[in-house]
Amino acid sequence: MTGFAKLGINKKLVKAIDEIGWTEPTPIQQRSVPEGLLGKDLFGEAQTGTGKTGAYSMIVLGRTKSGSDTPTTIVLAPTRELADQVSKEMKNLAKYSGHVITAIYGGASYGKQIDVLESGCDVVVGTPGRILDLHGKGILDLGKVKELVLDEADRMLDMGFIDDIEKIISLTPDTRQTLMFSATLSEQIYEIAGRSMKEPLEASVSHDAPVTDLVRQYYLEIPRSKKIDALREIMANGNPKMLIFCSTKIMVDDLYDGFSKEGMKIGAIHGDMPQLRREKTVRGFKNNRMKVLVATDVAARGLDIDDIECVVNYDAPVDPETYTHRIGRAGRAGRTGVSITFVTSKEDRRIPSYEKFMGRKVERITIKQIPNIKIDNPELKALHADEVVKDQPAVSHKKKINATIRKDVVIKADMVVISIDIGKSADVNRTELVTFVSGVAGIPEDMIGRIGISSKASFVEVATDRADDVIRAVNSARYNGKKVKASYAPQKERCKDKLAKKA
């Protein structure tokens, strides 16, 4: 009998797990699955990358029958990326059980999501907004839900989903089983549990197996104007597979634009990018078609990539929880890694808060002491202090980019801005604009770039070679019954920060 069979899951799940290649249950799975299979409400606390998705997937797939016309399981996730990732993992586990699983989220076409729901579906993994949207349209019935899962509950609360979460809870039967998983259990999570769960059990392994134990942590106190030089040094030392975190979408765009112009294969993801483009970028990074990915916190939430060697906090996170989530991306699946955080002189007080939260020291280094991260060394021996190079000369580079936040937006050469006379007065948001333009023009969403909305107009980046077709299609269409006009945006509009300010 395998370790997973001992958890009490059925043979069909065990067979799928064997094919996936999992060998032994993780601590969170050992503690939560047997109790969850008995139908008990529970909330599990475990760091990212410790098997939370597998834990609740084994529970819900083990307790519900397949072949339902109406979903019996709802999994709430904070981001589109995490919803997509969770649905894929659950589909792998359901290979022999017959459960139909689908992901629903904003920024994607309603059509396919509606088709799956109307054809019959067992498990829906989705973001709170789209789930409420489809329920409000009478398409998603929540009245027969037996299992409700809140994944990354802490992040959903941080993102302001509290009202949506409580609304969804109220729409599901009181007889449901509720499973809540989070990297941290805050007072607010306990309050929600008290109102929505029945004598919940707590399974906590955060302090038993912190993923940050596998990450050697450094910080550089450095002026903002010198950050790009430090970043180049890190890239030059071993060419590591690297995830760079920025606090703003504008900064992500700045780094991506600058390095792309130099010919570097680099990816970027943030919340205003079309879903298809984000998914394509993540696949490219996962498959090593690019070695560097720049991202905001929300967009990178739920990234399931085990071989990231280095995390760079280009912008130091304000809170220690976010810091821990970020650097944990480099210490997954038993691998070691490096994290390097840039702090300005005004931000150095954040380091003690990180150290206090984790109970670990973050080592201060200079730009000349950046460790050599060799991708051909699986053990990353450079993590040891005696291998930090003390007098390493700075690497010279022929090209420099000004990676500071700019007021003007650099429009990528393969994109052009068009103006559409739909603005805030029409109560339109960016997701709806992407869906509208993509639909009427018949182009994939990854041909649509950044979007800015003013009171009476919107400014949309589209692929240059399709711009004429898009303009003609939009001019022949109607939005909410109103005829729409589109044209190339005046040059002065292209240079304003309408496209950059997309909070």
C-alpha positions, 0 to 999 in steps of 0.5 A: 500500500502506497503512502497515498493509499494510506490516506484513505483515497480511492484506487482511481486517485491513487492510480492517477497519482502514481502516473503523476509521479508523486511518491509520498504525501506532504505534511499538509496532505497527511494532516488534512486529507484523512479528516477531510475525507470524513466530511469535516470542515477544516482550514490548512496553513502551509507555505506555497509549494507544499502540496495544498492543491493536492490536499484539497483536490484529493478530498473533494474528488474522493468525496463527490461523484462524477457526472453531475449536471450542476457543479458540486464543488467550487474552488475559489482562487485569487487570480486567473493564473492560480485558477488555471493552474489548480484546474490543470492539477485537478484534471490530472488527478481526475484522469480515472475518476471521470470528474469534469473540471473547468476554470472560469475567470475574467479576461477570458471569453464567456462562450467556452466557459458557458458551454462547459457549464451548460454541458455538465460540470463537477468542479468549478475553479474560479475567481470570485468576480467571474463566479458571481457574474455567471451566477447573476446571469443564471448560468452557474447554479450554486444551489447543489454545492457540496464542497466549497474550497477557499484557496490562498484565502489570505491573498483573496482577503488582501485583494479585497475579495471579502464581500464577494467571498461572503456572498458566494458562501451565502449562496451555497447550501449550509450542508456543504463542507468548507475547506480553507487553505492559506499560507497564513491564518489571520484574525480575519480568516478565523472570523470568516471560519467562525461564521461559515464553518462547522467546528473546523479542524486546523491543520498547520505545517507552516512552522514545521516545513518553511520553504524559505529554509531552502533559500539563501537570502541577501539584500543590497542597500542601493539607490534606485538609479543603481538598481539596474546595474545590480540587476545586470550583475546578477544576470551575469553571474551564472545566467540563473533562471530568475523571477524579478518582482516589481511593485508596479505594472509600470516598472514591469513594463519598463524592465521588459521594454528595455531588455527586449530592445537589447535582444534579451529573451525576457517575459513579463506579466501583470494584471492588465495583460490579456490572459492568453498573453500571460498564459503564453509567457508563463509557459515559455518561462516554464519551458525555458524559452526565456530565463527571466520573468518580470512580474507583479505580485498578483500576476505571479501568484500561483506560479507553479515552476519548480526550477527558479534559481533566483528571486530578485525583489527589484522593489522591496515589499512593504510587508513580510508576508509578501516577502516570504511568498516571493522568495519561496518561489526559489525554494521549491520541490526540495531545490535550493535557491537565492533571493536578493532584495534591493532596498533604498536608504529609506527602505532598509528598516523593512529588512528587520521586519522580514527577519523577525517574521521568519526568524532568520537573518537576511545577509547584507552584501554589496554589488561586488559580493553578489553570489555566483548562481551557476545553472549547471550546479544542481546544489548551487554551492555558491549559496555557502558564505565562503563562496561569496566573491568578495572582490569580484570586478564589475562586469562591463556592458555596452548597453544601458537602459534607464529603468526608472519609472517614466511619465511617458509610455514607450510603445513597443514597435510591434504595437500601435495605439488606437482610440475607441469612443467608449469610456468610463461614462459607458461603465466599461472596464478593461476586461470588457474592452479586451473581450469586445475588441477581440470578439468583433475583430476576430483576433486572439487576446494576446494581440491586445496590449495595454489599455487606458480608459478616460471619461469618454474614450479608451486607448488600446494597444493592438498588434501593428499588422492587425490595427487596420482590421481592428479599426474597421471591425470596431467601426462596424460594431455596436457596444451595448447598442451604441455605434462605436468609432475607432481610429488611430490615437493622436500622437500626443495621446500615445505619449500620455500616461493613460496606458501606464496608469492602470492600477 
